[in-house]
Amino acid sequence: MEALPHAIVFDMDGTLTDSEEEWDVVRRGLAEADGVPWPGEATQAMMGMSTPEWTAYLVEAVGLRGTAHEAGRRTIDGMADAYRSGRIPVLPGAVDAVRRMAAIAPLAVASSSPPELIEAGLDLLGVRDLVGVVVSTEEVERGKPHPDGFLEAASRLGVDPTTCVAIEDSTNGVKSALAAGMRTVVVPPRFHPPAAEVLDRAHAVIDDLDALTVELVHGLF
């Protein structure tokens, strides 16, 4: 019997790149520029949403001017500039963790970012050649916490999602991976970590990506 896992699916923002805070900075900056207050719940609410979902949220709940498409374009342009200017750091241990996992199973990324920002993140990490499948939740019907992105990644890799391991950081991401039936490893971020009841549902919780070892992953099965 082929050894498990049959694939490993990484989230991007907050898991491999320390970008969640920059997303918040960019969006808050747009709200300030438009003269609208930032709702207290908005940051957590948008973590894991697909692009159509968070762009609509920015207009309908936050009150940014213009259409959802325009709010999205302004945000994505701001994030692309952050990547180009070096404001998005790679999380400690991320590159080595990806390389360790690539040695034992095919890799995918299932992210709520638009495709151009996923590619920017993989280029920043220098691991694009190791990732066989990239799924943006723009490409599926529903974003996280729904399982669509993770299920699509497994489908494209040709594997059963229950034989996969997902690496996540956010509340919505963890819920998404669990709903897809994947073994789920959580690396809680310093920026808006998941609530205790969400962490309790995960198969493993680790302090950093250095702890994402071959032994840990095999032990999940």
N, C-alpha and C positions, 0 to 999 in steps of 0.2 A: 504493500500500500504506500502511495506517495506521502511523504512527510507533510504534516501541517505546520504552518498555514500555507494555503495555496496562493495567497496574495496579501500584501500589506498596503493599506490605503491611508495616506497622510492627509490631514488638513494642512492648509498653508498659513493663513494669518493667525498669529499668536501661538502656532505650533512649531513652525520652522523659521518664520520671520517674525520679528518683534514689531509688527505693523498695526496691531489693534489700536494702540494709543494714537498713532498717526491718523488712522481713519477718523477717530474722534476729534482730533485737532482740526482736520480738514473740514469735517461737517460742522463743527461748532463755529469755525471761521466763516463758513458760508451763512450760517444763521446770524452771526454778528453783522456781516456785511449787508444782510437783508433787513436788519433791525428787528429781529424776532428773538424772544427769549428761548433758551435751550431747556426743553422739558426734562425733569429729573430722571424719568424712566427711559429716555430715548436711547441712551448709549447701550444699555443692556438689551433693550428690545430689538435693536437692529443687528446685534451680533448673530451671525449665521443666516440672516435673511438673504434670499436671492436678490439679484440686482433689480428686477421689477418690483419686488416687495419693498426693499429699502428706499428706492427712489420715490415710490408712491408715498411711503411713510414720511419722507422728508417734506413733501408738499402738503399732504393731508394732515399729519399730526404735528410736525414742527412748524410748518407755515412758510417754507421757502417760496420765493417768487417763481413764476414761470411754471412750465410743465414738469412732470416727473422725469421725462427724458432730459430736459435741460438741467435739472438738479443732479441727475446721474452723471451727465457729461462733465459738469463743473467739479463734481467730487472725484471722478476717475482721473480727470486732468490734474487735479491737485495731488492725488496719490502717485500718478506717473511721474510728476515733478519730484516728489519725495524720493522715489527710487533713483531717478537720474542724479539727484543732488546728494545721494548717500545718506539720507536721513532715516532709512529703514535698516536697522541692524539685523544680522543673522543671529538667531538665538544660540547660546552656548551649546556645543555638542551636536548641532543640527546636521552638519555635513557628515560627520563621522557616523551618526545614527542612520542616516539615509544609506550610506555605503555599507554599513553592517547589515541592514535589512535587505538591501539589494543582493547580498551574497546568499540569502536563503529563500527568497521568493520574489516573484514579479511585483513591481511597485506601481501604484497609481496615486494621483492627487485628486481629491474631491473637495472643492473649495467654493465658498460663496462669492469669491472675487470674480470679476469679469476675466475672460481668457487672457487679455493682454497683460493684466497684472499678475496672473498666475505665472505666465511665461517670464515676466520680469523677476518674479521671486525665484524661479528655478534658475534663471541666468545668474542672479545674485549668489545663489548657493553653489553654482557650478556643477549641478547634478542633472541637468536636463536629459543627458544621454542615459541615465539610469531609470527614468520614469517612463513606462510604456504607455500609460493612459492618463490623460488630463481631463477632468470633468468640471466645468463650471456649472453652478446651479442655474445660470442663465439658460442652460441647454435642457433642463428638465422642467416638469410641470410645477413642482413645489420645492422651495428651499428648506434648509434646516429650520426647525427640528424634524421635518418630515424625512423619510429615508431615501428619497428619490435619487439624490446625488451619489450616495454610496452604492445603491442598487445598480445604478447605471455604470459605475466604475467596475463593479464585479461582472456585470453583463459584458462589457467591452473586453474584459480580460478572459472571459469564458470560464468563470469559476462560480461556485456556489457561495453566496455571501456569508453563509454560516461557517465557511472554512477560511474566512479572512480575518485579519486583525486591522482595526482602525485606530489611528493615533490622533487624538483630539485635545482641545483645551477649553472650549466654551460650553456653557450649559446647553445651548441649542445643538451644538455639534455632537456632544455626548448623546443627547436624546436621539439624534438622527442616526448615529452609528448603531445604537442599541436597537432602534426600531428596524434597522436593516438586518438584524440578527448577527452582527459581527461581534467578535471579541473586541472589547474596547479598552484601550489604555489611555489614561488621562494625564496630561502634564499641566497642572493648574498654573495659570499665569499670575503674575503680581497684579495685573490690570484686570479687574472684575473676574475673579475666580468663580467657578461654579459653586452653587450652594451645596451644603453637606449632603442633602438628600439625593442630589444628582451624583455626587462622587461615590456615594454608597452603592449605587447601581452599577458602577463600572467594574470591569474585571480586574483592573489594576490601576493604581494611582502612584505616579512616580514624581520625584522632586525635580528632575531635569532629564534631558535627553541622553545624558551619559548612562542613565539607568535603563535605557531601552536596549537591553542586551538580547543576544540570541537565546540565552537560557530562559530569560523572562518570557519571551514570545512563545517558545516551544512549551513552556510550562502552563500556558493558558489553555492548552488542549489536553 
